[in-house]
Amino acid sequence: MSEILTKYLTQRESSQLEFKSKIDSPFKIARTISAFANTAGGTLLIGINDDRSVKGCSELEEMTKLAEAAEHLVIPPLEIRYRAIMWENRKKVLVVEIDESSDKPHEALDEKGNRTVYVRANDQTTPVSKEMSQILDKTDKAVESELLEQQNVKYLMVFLKKNKRVSAREYAKLVNISEYRAKKLLETLTYEGILLMLSKQRPPQFVLKQQ
């Protein structure tokens, strides 16, 4: 089991991996787990500092907060899996796994009862607009291979792996096409489930769904 934890500790946080020393509140962790479920799934390690050193945690205390978040603060509720791994000096780390959900979009409740849809954008949990929430509900269809074989799309994939995000204007300059055409292609890739659109930012930014 410790080999599994060692493997995670060699990685950096990403769209599918996050470290937390502890859960500050059920409301905050509801954002994180719903974001994983709305994007491509992921793994949450509790008891790990930001520098990837092992702090350890109380299994019962952290699981109580997780259960409250998954069952009562995420709509619709989420199923999560977890296991406790014992590290050196009897420090316990929780490994929580969240699958990409077939019931997305999931909303997270805040302390005032407001509902917000979150996604994972690179290593951040980010709120998205109602428009993107509706797109999430339709992105379970297969991606057409012809689309990914387009040269303009290949350039985009390389750019996003290096630069994390792109606007329509930046993409237009990158591949020497009109901004209108660039925007339409980015939106198509979003509907196909390849990209996420962060439309609450101005101008809207696009990121890879899996980074």
Backbone as ProteinMPNN parsed JSONL, in Angstrom:
{"seq_chain_A": "MSEILTKYLTQRESSQLEFKSKIDSPFKIARTISAFANTAGGTLLIGINDDRSVKGCSELEEMTKLAEAAEHLVIPPLEIRYRAIMWENRKKVLVVEIDESSDKPHEALDEKGNRTVYVRANDQTTPVSKEMSQILDKTDKAVESELLEQQNVKYLMVFLKKNKRVSAREYAKLVNISEYRAKKLLETLTYEGILLMLSKQRPPQFVLKQQ", "coords_chain_A": {"N_chain_A": [[0.821, -1.215, 0.0], [1.987, 1.225, 0.733], [3.574, 1.686, -1.442], [1.832, 2.616, -3.345], [1.155, 5.132, -2.334], [3.681, 6.323, -2.397], [4.037, 6.509, -5.148], [2.09, 8.439, -5.839], [3.155, 10.627, -4.498], [5.288, 11.373, -6.013], [4.25, 12.831, -7.999], [2.857, 15.88, -9.348], [0.275, 18.241, -8.389], [-2.718, 18.199, -10.327], [-5.251, 18.243, -12.923], [-6.44, 15.942, -12.155], [-5.506, 15.22, -9.687], [-5.11, 16.014, -6.285], [-3.69, 17.397, -3.324], [-4.286, 17.571, 0.171], [-3.782, 18.893, 3.39], [-5.617, 18.75, 5.403], [-9.228, 18.615, 5.733], [-10.834, 21.578, 5.508], [-13.522, 22.404, 5.67], [-16.771, 20.867, 5.21], [-18.189, 22.145, 3.163], [-16.238, 23.335, 1.515], [-14.809, 21.093, 0.617], [-16.772, 19.867, -0.807], [-16.863, 21.332, -3.148], [-14.482, 20.546, -4.373], [-14.687, 17.696, -4.747], [-16.98, 17.542, -6.312], [-16.11, 18.916, -8.535], [-14.118, 17.195, -9.568], [-15.804, 15.052, -10.281], [-17.337, 16.277, -12.242], [-15.542, 16.651, -14.255], [-12.969, 14.856, -15.228], [-12.823, 12.881, -13.37], [-10.842, 11.873, -10.475], [-8.192, 11.885, -7.953], [-7.967, 12.395, -4.513], [-5.813, 13.241, -1.983], [-5.607, 13.127, 1.431], [-4.013, 14.508, 4.185], [-1.618, 15.264, 3.329], [0.842, 17.69, 2.872], [1.257, 20.846, 1.047], [3.816, 20.817, -0.002], [4.18, 18.214, -0.513], [4.961, 16.656, 1.609], [4.348, 14.242, 4.185], [1.804, 14.621, 6.415], [-0.224, 13.356, 7.789], [-3.467, 12.284, 9.075], [-6.684, 12.345, 10.784], [-8.591, 9.608, 10.354], [-11.353, 9.087, 10.907], [-12.396, 11.66, 11.481], [-11.909, 13.102, 9.09], [-13.276, 11.533, 7.195], [-15.874, 11.803, 8.075], [-16.451, 14.464, 7.404], [-16.129, 14.285, 4.628], [-18.165, 12.467, 3.945], [-20.445, 13.922, 4.663], [-20.249, 16.018, 2.826], [-20.345, 14.669, 0.295], [-22.821, 13.368, 0.399], [-24.747, 15.235, 1.208], [-24.126, 17.857, 0.422], [-23.53, 17.98, -2.214], [-25.171, 18.027, -5.283], [-26.648, 16.195, -7.862], [-26.195, 13.686, -5.209], [-22.924, 12.229, -4.525], [-21.042, 9.233, -5.121], [-18.243, 8.07, -3.46], [-14.973, 6.591, -3.183], [-12.704, 5.299, -0.782], [-9.552, 4.736, 0.848], [-7.481, 4.004, 3.617], [-4.104, 4.646, 4.16], [-1.258, 3.582, 5.847], [1.517, 5.403, 6.822], [5.001, 6.229, 7.398], [5.996, 6.327, 10.876], [3.456, 5.843, 11.785], [1.639, 7.545, 10.556], [-1.377, 8.426, 9.068], [-2.855, 8.39, 5.858], [-5.472, 9.449, 3.784], [-6.739, 8.143, 0.83], [-8.718, 9.225, -1.585], [-11.005, 8.443, -4.059], [-12.601, 9.616, -6.93], [-14.883, 9.106, -9.451], [-15.359, 10.103, -12.899], [-18.492, 11.446, -13.456], [-21.593, 10.04, -14.55], [-23.845, 11.381, -14.122], [-23.468, 14.07, -14.26], [-24.099, 17.611, -14.778], [-22.818, 18.13, -11.448], [-23.812, 20.006, -8.654], [-22.444, 22.176, -6.156], [-23.23, 22.994, -2.863], [-23.131, 26.071, -1.034], [-22.457, 27.829, 2.103], [-24.635, 29.523, 2.263], [-26.597, 28.287, 0.911], [-26.506, 28.532, -1.806], [-26.115, 27.293, -5.146], [-23.491, 25.98, -7.105], [-21.71, 25.088, -10.034], [-18.73, 23.338, -10.426], [-15.526, 22.777, -11.994], [-12.478, 20.969, -12.776], [-9.711, 22.734, -13.656], [-6.75, 22.45, -14.984], [-4.737, 22.467, -12.213], [-6.608, 23.531, -10.538], [-9.705, 24.161, -8.807], [-12.548, 25.298, -10.267], [-15.247, 27.592, -10.711], [-17.976, 27.392, -13.052], [-19.933, 28.728, -15.784], [-23.536, 28.849, -16.367], [-23.956, 28.128, -18.975], [-21.718, 26.478, -19.571], [-22.284, 24.468, -17.778], [-24.523, 23.303, -18.922], [-23.351, 22.279, -21.205], [-21.699, 20.315, -20.109], [-23.525, 18.368, -19.543], [-23.91, 17.17, -21.915], [-21.671, 15.979, -22.955], [-20.966, 13.287, -23.417], [-20.666, 11.86, -25.681], [-18.934, 10.06, -28.304], [-15.719, 11.107, -29.403], [-15.019, 12.406, -32.558], [-12.621, 10.979, -34.607], [-11.588, 12.224, -36.834], [-11.698, 14.915, -36.271], [-9.739, 15.304, -34.296], [-7.539, 14.813, -35.8], [-7.119, 16.983, -37.366], [-4.879, 19.502, -38.449], [-4.824, 22.044, -37.275], [-6.019, 21.505, -34.835], [-4.221, 19.734, -33.707], [-2.013, 21.447, -33.322], [-3.166, 23.055, -31.39], [-3.498, 21.261, -29.226], [-0.842, 20.745, -28.509], [-0.045, 23.325, -27.774], [-1.731, 23.833, -25.545], [-0.913, 21.919, -23.704], [1.463, 22.94, -22.94], [0.983, 25.625, -22.248], [-1.334, 25.708, -20.764], [-3.872, 27.205, -20.922], [-6.093, 28.933, -23.258], [-7.292, 31.652, -25.265], [-9.837, 32.567, -27.686], [-8.824, 34.527, -29.381], [-6.041, 34.253, -29.035], [-5.69, 31.67, -30.007], [-6.482, 31.997, -32.654], [-4.404, 33.603, -33.647], [-2.325, 31.822, -33.302], [-2.736, 29.744, -35.179], [-3.259, 31.104, -37.447], [-5.912, 31.863, -38.355], [-9.274, 33.236, -38.632], [-10.646, 35.042, -35.831], [-13.298, 34.463, -35.309], [-13.644, 31.935, -36.525], [-11.803, 30.493, -35.01], [-12.986, 30.627, -32.471], [-15.355, 29.165, -32.918], [-14.31, 26.621, -33.445], [-13.05, 26.033, -31.029], [-15.299, 25.956, -29.389], [-16.618, 23.77, -30.501], [-14.841, 21.707, -29.834], [-15.179, 21.82, -27.128], [-17.87, 21.0, -26.807], [-17.5, 18.413, -27.646], [-16.261, 17.316, -25.52], [-13.541, 17.533, -25.137], [-12.315, 19.907, -24.41], [-12.626, 22.37, -21.757], [-14.648, 25.17, -21.095], [-13.985, 28.193, -19.636], [-15.991, 30.347, -19.009], [-16.617, 32.365, -17.266], [-14.484, 33.935, -17.039], [-12.909, 36.765, -18.574], [-11.334, 37.635, -21.54], [-13.279, 34.646, -22.445], [-11.717, 31.595, -21.458], [-10.115, 28.604, -22.569], [-9.458, 25.269, -21.611], [-7.685, 22.127, -21.426], [-9.618, 19.226, -20.87], [-8.547, 16.99, -19.601], [-5.58, 17.207, -18.008]], "CA_chain_A": [[0.0, 0.0, 0.0], [2.843, 2.411, 0.788], [4.091, 1.922, -2.789], [0.826, 3.43, -4.027], [1.318, 6.5, -1.851], [4.96, 6.809, -2.923], [3.811, 6.861, -6.556], [1.379, 9.715, -5.878], [3.998, 11.701, -3.974], [6.241, 11.783, -7.048], [3.505, 13.611, -8.984], [2.388, 17.21, -8.973], [-1.168, 18.405, -8.486], [-3.167, 18.331, -11.71], [-6.71, 18.207, -13.03], [-6.931, 14.685, -11.591], [-4.824, 14.907, -8.428], [-4.99, 17.136, -5.35], [-3.246, 17.094, -1.965], [-4.797, 18.433, 1.238], [-3.297, 18.507, 4.713], [-6.844, 18.385, 6.11], [-10.431, 19.215, 5.162], [-11.202, 22.751, 6.305], [-14.962, 22.363, 5.922], [-17.492, 20.051, 4.231], [-18.596, 22.963, 2.023], [-15.099, 23.501, 0.611], [-14.447, 19.829, -0.029], [-17.846, 19.574, -1.767], [-16.46, 21.936, -4.423], [-13.408, 19.753, -4.978], [-15.123, 16.38, -5.221], [-17.926, 17.727, -7.416], [-15.313, 19.319, -9.704], [-13.556, 15.966, -10.134], [-16.89, 14.288, -10.903], [-17.803, 17.005, -13.421], [-14.488, 16.755, -15.264], [-12.492, 13.544, -15.696], [-12.529, 12.07, -12.202], [-9.558, 12.218, -9.882], [-7.791, 11.341, -6.658], [-7.725, 13.389, -3.474], [-5.024, 12.692, -0.879], [-5.772, 13.938, 2.635], [-2.919, 14.23, 5.107], [-0.409, 15.618, 2.582], [1.07, 19.129, 2.763], [1.455, 21.346, -0.314], [5.155, 20.442, -0.472], [4.091, 16.755, -0.662], [5.399, 15.947, 2.813], [3.225, 13.536, 4.801], [1.413, 15.149, 7.718], [-1.121, 12.419, 8.445], [-4.778, 12.838, 9.401], [-7.617, 11.504, 11.53], [-9.466, 8.972, 9.367], [-12.763, 9.271, 11.26], [-12.757, 13.076, 11.36], [-11.925, 13.514, 7.682], [-14.32, 10.808, 6.486], [-17.155, 12.39, 8.471], [-16.634, 15.656, 6.573], [-16.302, 13.839, 3.245], [-19.488, 11.861, 3.799], [-21.429, 15.003, 4.691], [-20.158, 16.737, 1.557], [-20.772, 13.834, -0.828], [-24.215, 12.949, 0.518], [-25.694, 16.31, 1.503], [-23.737, 19.166, -0.104], [-23.37, 17.849, -3.664], [-26.46, 17.698, -5.895], [-27.058, 15.033, -7.075], [-25.14, 13.162, -4.334], [-21.823, 11.504, -5.162], [-20.437, 8.064, -4.491], [-16.786, 8.16, -3.457], [-14.279, 5.442, -2.604], [-11.498, 5.734, -0.09], [-8.791, 3.766, 1.633], [-6.492, 4.624, 4.502], [-2.768, 4.067, 4.022], [-0.383, 3.916, 6.966], [2.84, 5.849, 6.4], [6.009, 6.146, 8.449], [5.622, 6.872, 12.185], [2.02, 5.607, 11.958], [0.841, 8.63, 9.994], [-2.4, 7.863, 8.189], [-3.245, 9.22, 4.715], [-6.669, 8.987, 3.09], [-6.735, 8.226, -0.629], [-10.131, 9.302, -1.974], [-11.131, 8.351, -5.513], [-13.88, 10.083, -7.472], [-14.99, 8.823, -10.883], [-16.136, 11.028, -13.716], [-19.881, 11.061, -13.215], [-22.557, 9.977, -15.654], [-24.973, 12.224, -13.716], [-23.055, 15.478, -14.239], [-23.276, 18.342, -13.817], [-23.116, 18.141, -10.02], [-23.696, 21.327, -8.046], [-21.98, 22.206, -4.765], [-23.915, 23.986, -2.034], [-22.3, 26.834, -0.106], [-23.055, 28.051, 3.421], [-25.887, 30.274, 2.116], [-27.541, 27.489, 0.141], [-26.346, 28.767, -3.241], [-25.595, 26.15, -5.896], [-22.514, 26.341, -8.132], [-21.05, 23.972, -10.715], [-17.275, 23.498, -10.488], [-14.74, 21.817, -12.771], [-11.041, 21.042, -12.561], [-8.974, 23.36, -14.753], [-5.365, 22.192, -14.592], [-4.705, 22.02, -10.814], [-7.501, 24.404, -9.79], [-11.15, 23.941, -8.811], [-13.012, 26.558, -10.846], [-16.681, 27.651, -11.028], [-18.277, 27.617, -14.465], [-21.206, 29.38, -16.066], [-24.682, 27.995, -16.669], [-23.737, 27.619, -20.334], [-20.803, 25.344, -19.494], [-22.99, 23.409, -17.052], [-25.376, 22.622, -19.895], [-22.466, 21.524, -22.09], [-21.25, 19.132, -19.372], [-24.595, 17.381, -19.584], [-24.015, 16.623, -23.27], [-20.348, 15.633, -23.457], [-20.674, 11.867, -23.256], [-20.598, 11.205, -26.984], [-17.578, 9.735, -28.745], [-15.033, 12.146, -30.159], [-14.721, 11.996, -33.924], [-11.172, 10.942, -34.793], [-11.217, 13.174, -37.882], [-11.528, 16.223, -35.643], [-8.446, 15.335, -33.614], [-6.472, 14.701, -36.788], [-6.922, 18.26, -38.048], [-3.602, 20.096, -38.069], [-5.075, 23.158, -36.353], [-6.325, 20.93, -33.525], [-2.955, 19.197, -33.19], [-1.256, 22.594, -32.81], [-3.833, 23.492, -30.163], [-3.196, 20.309, -28.154], [0.545, 20.986, -28.087], [-0.021, 24.626, -27.104], [-2.393, 23.756, -24.243], [-0.111, 21.114, -22.783], [2.564, 23.783, -22.478], [0.534, 26.926, -21.743], [-2.476, 25.457, -19.866], [-5.158, 27.756, -21.353], [-6.01, 29.747, -24.464], [-8.502, 32.368, -25.672], [-10.084, 32.459, -29.123], [-7.9, 35.434, -30.073], [-4.707, 33.644, -29.016], [-5.712, 30.507, -30.895], [-6.544, 32.51, -34.024], [-3.052, 34.026, -34.013], [-1.462, 30.643, -33.306], [-2.882, 28.93, -36.397], [-3.5, 32.022, -38.559], [-7.284, 31.827, -38.846], [-10.048, 34.333, -38.055], [-11.044, 34.828, -34.441], [-14.612, 33.817, -35.34], [-13.442, 30.509, -36.806], [-11.114, 29.914, -33.851], [-13.98, 30.492, -31.404], [-16.253, 28.066, -33.263], [-13.588, 25.355, -33.301], [-12.883, 25.813, -29.589], [-16.61, 25.567, -28.858], [-16.87, 22.401, -30.96], [-14.017, 20.826, -29.006], [-15.804, 21.814, -25.8], [-19.045, 20.136, -26.891], [-17.032, 17.037, -27.819], [-15.714, 16.836, -24.262], [-12.081, 17.597, -25.14], [-11.946, 21.128, -23.695], [-13.558, 23.023, -20.846], [-14.703, 26.608, -21.324], [-14.096, 28.983, -18.415], [-16.635, 31.532, -19.578], [-16.735, 33.435, -16.273], [-13.325, 34.794, -17.24], [-13.018, 37.619, -19.752], [-12.186, 36.852, -22.435], [-13.383, 33.24, -22.051], [-10.517, 30.783, -21.623], [-10.361, 27.185, -22.816], [-8.407, 24.41, -21.067], [-7.889, 20.707, -21.675], [-10.393, 18.553, -19.832], [-7.584, 16.17, -18.875], [-4.269, 17.869, -18.107]], "C_chain_A": [[0.855, 1.265, 0.0], [3.438, 2.727, -0.575], [3.131, 2.805, -3.582], [0.988, 4.894, -3.631], [2.615, 7.109, -2.375], [4.811, 7.26, -4.369], [3.114, 8.211, -6.666], [2.291, 10.871, -5.466], [5.075, 12.148, -4.955], [5.572, 12.673, -8.097], [3.161, 14.991, -8.436], [0.865, 17.26, -9.065], [-1.551, 18.695, -9.936], [-4.687, 18.36, -11.726], [-7.285, 16.957, -12.386], [-6.23, 14.285, -10.29], [-4.732, 16.157, -7.564], [-4.568, 16.622, -3.982], [-3.897, 18.075, -0.992], [-4.234, 17.948, 2.567], [-4.463, 18.081, 5.595], [-8.019, 19.029, 5.383], [-10.85, 20.369, 6.062], [-12.683, 22.76, 6.651], [-15.625, 21.473, 4.88], [-17.891, 20.849, 2.991], [-17.457, 23.105, 1.015], [-14.754, 22.202, -0.105], [-15.531, 19.397, -1.012], [-17.507, 20.155, -3.137], [-15.452, 21.044, -5.143], [-13.923, 18.438, -5.54], [-16.142, 16.501, -6.349], [-17.191, 18.132, -8.685], [-14.669, 18.109, -10.371], [-14.635, 15.193, -10.894], [-17.377, 14.947, -12.184], [-16.779, 17.026, -14.552], [-14.071, 15.36, -15.716], [-12.207, 12.6, -14.538], [-11.191, 12.477, -11.607], [-9.344, 11.576, -8.53], [-7.439, 12.479, -5.716], [-6.974, 12.707, -2.34], [-5.113, 13.635, 0.311], [-4.735, 13.504, 3.664], [-1.576, 14.532, 4.476], [-0.303, 17.137, 2.5], [1.302, 19.533, 1.31], [2.82, 20.967, -0.883], [5.307, 18.928, -0.616], [4.736, 15.985, 0.493], [4.167, 15.359, 3.501], [2.984, 14.066, 6.21], [0.608, 14.122, 8.508], [-2.437, 13.09, 8.802], [-5.568, 11.857, 10.252], [-8.623, 10.918, 10.545], [-10.934, 9.254, 9.665], [-13.209, 10.712, 11.042], [-12.879, 13.496, 9.902], [-13.032, 12.806, 6.901], [-15.709, 11.322, 6.852], [-17.462, 13.62, 7.618], [-16.868, 15.277, 5.114], [-17.696, 13.281, 3.007], [-20.578, 12.928, 3.79], [-21.442, 15.748, 3.362], [-20.753, 15.924, 0.414], [-22.266, 13.535, -0.799], [-25.199, 14.111, 0.629], [-25.366, 17.657, 0.86], [-23.424, 19.144, -1.593], [-24.692, 17.354, -4.23], [-26.26, 17.397, -7.382], [-25.895, 14.472, -6.254], [-24.117, 12.325, -5.103], [-21.469, 10.246, -4.387], [-18.923, 8.219, -4.586], [-16.211, 6.898, -2.828], [-13.038, 5.949, -1.877], [-10.816, 4.547, 0.578], [-7.776, 4.537, 2.458], [-5.172, 3.885, 4.35], [-1.904, 4.537, 5.185], [1.01, 4.235, 6.444], [3.802, 5.721, 7.574], [5.522, 6.819, 9.732], [4.113, 6.838, 12.414], [1.171, 6.804, 11.54], [-0.121, 8.047, 8.963], [-2.776, 8.875, 7.105], [-4.486, 8.612, 4.082], [-6.506, 9.2, 1.591], [-8.188, 8.122, -1.079], [-10.212, 9.333, -3.495], [-12.543, 8.738, -5.945], [-13.885, 9.814, -8.968], [-15.651, 9.984, -11.611], [-17.582, 10.552, -13.692], [-20.709, 11.019, -14.495], [-23.783, 10.831, -15.349], [-24.617, 13.705, -13.695], [-23.994, 16.329, -15.09], [-23.772, 18.207, -12.375], [-22.905, 19.556, -9.498], [-23.206, 21.187, -6.608], [-22.714, 23.323, -4.032], [-22.903, 24.76, -1.196], [-23.069, 27.08, 1.191], [-24.389, 28.791, 3.355], [-26.938, 29.51, 1.311], [-27.472, 27.721, -1.353], [-25.723, 27.543, -3.906], [-24.659, 26.629, -6.998], [-21.921, 25.072, -8.723], [-19.563, 24.294, -10.832], [-16.672, 22.436, -11.396], [-13.288, 21.929, -12.333], [-10.406, 21.628, -13.812], [-7.507, 23.342, -14.367], [-5.359, 21.73, -13.13], [-5.626, 22.854, -9.926], [-8.952, 23.925, -9.877], [-11.804, 25.272, -9.155], [-14.516, 26.529, -11.095], [-16.89, 27.917, -12.511], [-19.676, 28.198, -14.61], [-22.314, 28.36, -16.302], [-24.532, 27.367, -18.048], [-22.834, 26.398, -20.32], [-21.444, 24.184, -18.754], [-23.871, 22.604, -18.002], [-24.545, 21.789, -20.863], [-22.005, 20.242, -21.41], [-22.265, 18.006, -19.456], [-24.664, 16.667, -20.927], [-22.698, 16.087, -23.803], [-19.993, 14.172, -23.238], [-20.608, 11.137, -24.587], [-19.148, 10.996, -27.398], [-16.996, 10.871, -29.576], [-14.705, 11.621, -31.555], [-13.22, 12.095, -34.162], [-10.716, 11.951, -35.841], [-10.953, 14.557, -37.295], [-10.151, 16.338, -35.002], [-7.275, 15.256, -34.583], [-6.241, 16.0, -37.549], [-5.648, 18.929, -37.539], [-3.783, 21.235, -37.072], [-5.352, 22.658, -34.937], [-5.064, 20.345, -32.899], [-2.085, 20.309, -32.616], [-1.833, 23.058, -31.471], [-3.487, 22.575, -28.992], [-1.785, 20.527, -27.607], [0.633, 22.284, -27.288], [-0.599, 24.531, -25.695], [-1.612, 22.917, -23.241], [1.039, 21.927, -22.197], [2.069, 25.027, -21.753], [-0.74, 26.874, -20.904], [-3.819, 25.98, -20.37], [-4.975, 28.673, -22.547], [-7.341, 30.458, -24.683], [-8.675, 32.195, -27.177], [-9.111, 33.341, -29.907], [-6.494, 34.847, -30.138], [-4.629, 32.468, -29.981], [-5.73, 30.946, -32.358], [-5.158, 32.925, -34.512], [-2.119, 32.826, -34.153], [-1.514, 29.901, -34.64], [-3.274, 29.767, -37.614], [-4.875, 31.82, -39.202], [-8.038, 32.984, -38.194], [-10.433, 34.003, -36.614], [-12.405, 34.136, -34.366], [-14.469, 32.309, -35.558], [-12.76, 29.808, -35.632], [-12.104, 29.665, -32.717], [-14.906, 29.311, -31.673], [-15.577, 26.713, -33.083], [-13.37, 25.023, -31.825], [-14.203, 25.367, -28.955], [-16.966, 24.141, -29.27], [-16.095, 21.4, -30.113], [-14.55, 20.75, -27.579], [-17.018, 20.897, -25.791], [-18.657, 18.669, -27.041], [-16.409, 16.473, -26.545], [-14.198, 16.845, -24.194], [-11.592, 18.786, -24.321], [-13.01, 21.492, -22.664], [-13.5, 24.515, -21.118], [-14.917, 27.325, -20.0], [-14.682, 30.334, -18.8], [-16.878, 32.631, -18.557], [-15.532, 34.364, -16.332], [-13.52, 35.6, -18.514], [-11.634, 37.976, -20.268], [-12.259, 35.399, -21.987], [-12.102, 32.472, -22.372], [-10.917, 29.318, -21.811], [-9.172, 26.384, -22.299], [-8.707, 22.969, -21.452], [-8.685, 20.096, -20.53], [-9.497, 17.675, -18.979], [-6.206, 16.751, -19.091], [-3.284, 17.152, -17.206]], "O_chain_A": [[0.509, 2.256, -0.643], [3.772, 3.878, -0.857], [3.556, 3.634, -4.387], [0.962, 5.784, -4.481], [2.643, 8.28, -2.756], [5.386, 8.271, -4.773], [3.497, 9.041, -7.491], [2.204, 11.965, -6.024], [5.706, 13.185, -4.753], [6.243, 13.207, -8.98], [3.174, 15.225, -7.228], [0.244, 16.43, -9.729], [-0.81, 19.348, -10.672], [-5.33, 18.485, -10.684], [-8.48, 16.903, -12.098], [-6.347, 13.143, -9.846], [-4.333, 17.222, -8.034], [-5.013, 15.567, -3.531], [-4.04, 19.26, -1.293], [-4.208, 16.749, 2.841], [-4.334, 17.18, 6.424], [-7.829, 19.886, 4.52], [-11.181, 20.169, 7.23], [-13.064, 23.081, 7.777], [-15.102, 21.332, 3.774], [-17.93, 20.302, 1.889], [-17.675, 23.009, -0.192], [-14.443, 22.209, -1.296], [-15.253, 18.646, -1.947], [-17.82, 19.555, -4.166], [-15.548, 20.816, -6.349], [-13.629, 18.097, -6.686], [-16.172, 15.66, -7.248], [-17.587, 17.746, -9.785], [-14.669, 18.003, -11.597], [-14.408, 14.736, -12.014], [-17.788, 14.257, -13.117], [-17.112, 17.381, -15.682], [-14.771, 14.745, -16.521], [-11.452, 11.639, -14.684], [-10.487, 13.321, -12.161], [-10.186, 10.832, -8.028], [-6.71, 13.403, -6.076], [-7.443, 11.708, -1.796], [-4.739, 14.804, 0.213], [-4.59, 12.322, 3.976], [-0.53, 14.131, 4.985], [-1.259, 17.802, 2.1], [1.516, 18.682, 0.447], [2.971, 20.811, -2.094], [6.411, 18.42, -0.813], [5.023, 14.795, 0.363], [3.074, 15.916, 3.408], [3.848, 13.971, 7.081], [0.732, 14.023, 9.728], [-2.524, 14.317, 8.83], [-5.182, 10.7, 10.421], [-9.422, 11.654, 9.965], [-11.685, 9.622, 8.762], [-14.278, 10.956, 10.483], [-13.838, 14.167, 9.521], [-13.661, 13.414, 6.035], [-16.622, 11.279, 6.027], [-18.591, 13.8, 7.163], [-17.707, 15.876, 4.44], [-18.332, 13.582, 1.997], [-21.523, 12.851, 3.004], [-22.505, 16.07, 2.831], [-21.573, 16.433, -0.35], [-22.907, 13.457, -1.848], [-26.347, 13.998, 0.199], [-26.243, 18.516, 0.761], [-23.089, 20.177, -2.172], [-25.269, 16.388, -3.731], [-25.751, 18.251, -8.107], [-24.735, 14.745, -6.563], [-24.401, 11.791, -6.175], [-21.581, 10.199, -3.162], [-18.385, 8.469, -5.665], [-16.875, 6.222, -2.042], [-12.403, 6.911, -2.309], [-11.427, 3.509, 0.832], [-7.279, 5.585, 2.045], [-5.124, 2.656, 4.403], [-1.824, 5.731, 5.473], [1.61, 3.443, 5.717], [3.453, 5.169, 8.617], [4.734, 7.763, 9.684], [3.558, 7.673, 13.129], [0.106, 7.044, 12.109], [0.278, 7.271, 8.095], [-2.988, 10.055, 7.385], [-4.55, 7.401, 3.867], [-6.178, 10.298, 1.14], [-8.809, 7.065, -0.969], [-9.561, 10.155, -4.14], [-13.536, 8.255, -5.401], [-12.979, 10.252, -9.677], [-16.407, 10.753, -11.018], [-17.85, 9.367, -13.891], [-20.547, 11.845, -15.394], [-24.658, 10.995, -16.2], [-25.38, 14.514, -13.168], [-24.616, 15.821, -16.023], [-24.974, 18.176, -12.116], [-21.934, 20.222, -9.859], [-23.513, 20.208, -5.929], [-22.807, 24.449, -4.52], [-21.932, 24.185, -0.703], [-24.191, 26.6, 1.359], [-25.191, 28.701, 4.285], [-28.031, 30.019, 1.06], [-28.283, 27.175, -2.102], [-24.907, 26.846, -3.305], [-24.979, 27.562, -7.735], [-21.661, 24.103, -8.01], [-19.183, 25.377, -11.277], [-17.221, 21.345, -11.552], [-12.911, 22.855, -11.616], [-10.549, 21.077, -14.903], [-7.069, 24.124, -13.523], [-5.933, 20.682, -12.832], [-5.453, 22.888, -8.707], [-9.372, 23.359, -10.887], [-11.641, 26.256, -8.434], [-15.026, 25.548, -11.636], [-16.079, 28.587, -13.15], [-20.486, 28.162, -13.684], [-22.058, 27.162, -16.42], [-24.928, 26.223, -18.267], [-23.131, 25.396, -20.97], [-21.173, 23.027, -19.073], [-23.955, 21.381, -17.9], [-24.976, 20.72, -21.296], [-21.926, 19.195, -22.052], [-21.903, 16.83, -19.441], [-25.383, 15.678, -21.073], [-22.604, 15.768, -24.988], [-18.85, 13.851, -22.911], [-20.505, 9.911, -24.611], [-18.247, 11.673, -26.903], [-17.702, 11.512, -30.355], [-14.175, 10.52, -31.705], [-12.615, 13.146, -33.952], [-9.605, 12.477, -35.762], [-10.081, 15.283, -37.772], [-9.477, 17.357, -35.15], [-6.146, 15.593, -34.226], [-5.271, 16.11, -38.299], [-5.372, 18.921, -36.339], [-2.997, 21.38, -36.136], [-4.971, 23.301, -33.959], [-4.865, 20.452, -31.689], [-1.486, 20.146, -31.553], [-1.097, 23.406, -30.547], [-3.213, 23.052, -27.891], [-1.566, 20.497, -26.396], [1.3, 22.342, -26.255], [-0.029, 25.081, -24.753], [-1.657, 23.191, -22.041], [1.524, 21.64, -21.103], [2.662, 25.444, -20.758], [-1.177, 27.902, -20.386], [-4.821, 25.273, -20.261], [-3.87, 29.136, -22.829], [-8.396, 29.932, -24.328], [-7.764, 31.73, -27.862], [-8.63, 32.949, -30.97], [-5.83, 34.93, -31.172], [-3.634, 32.29, -30.683], [-5.07, 30.339, -33.201], [-4.781, 32.637, -35.648], [-1.236, 32.811, -35.01], [-0.485, 29.483, -35.169], [-3.581, 29.227, -38.677], [-4.993, 31.633, -40.413], [-7.505, 33.645, -37.302], [-10.531, 32.837, -36.234], [-12.644, 33.323, -33.474], [-15.095, 31.51, -34.862], [-13.095, 28.671, -35.3], [-12.066, 28.615, -32.076], [-15.211, 28.542, -30.762], [-16.205, 25.762, -32.619], [-13.492, 23.866, -31.421], [-14.214, 24.498, -28.083], [-17.547, 23.39, -28.485], [-16.633, 20.364, -29.721], [-14.39, 19.734, -26.903], [-17.182, 20.1, -24.868], [-19.396, 17.781, -26.615], [-16.066, 15.292, -26.49], [-13.618, 16.235, -23.297], [-10.583, 18.693, -23.622], [-14.134, 20.99, -22.696], [-12.423, 25.066, -21.346], [-15.916, 27.093, -19.319], [-13.968, 31.331, -18.904], [-17.303, 33.726, -18.927], [-15.548, 35.449, -15.75], [-14.219, 35.165, -19.429], [-10.833, 38.554, -19.533], [-11.399, 34.949, -21.229], [-11.486, 32.673, -23.419], [-11.928, 28.862, -21.277], [-8.02, 26.762, -22.514], [-9.847, 22.628, -21.768], [-8.452, 20.411, -19.363], [-9.666, 17.617, -17.761], [-5.71, 16.79, -20.217], [-2.118, 17.54, -17.134]]}, "name": "protein", "num_of_chains": 1, "seq": "MSEILTKYLTQRESSQLEFKSKIDSPFKIARTISAFANTAGGTLLIGINDDRSVKGCSELEEMTKLAEAAEHLVIPPLEIRYRAIMWENRKKVLVVEIDESSDKPHEALDEKGNRTVYVRANDQTTPVSKEMSQILDKTDKAVESELLEQQNVKYLMVFLKKNKRVSAREYAKLVNISEYRAKKLLETLTYEGILLMLSKQRPPQFVLKQQ"}
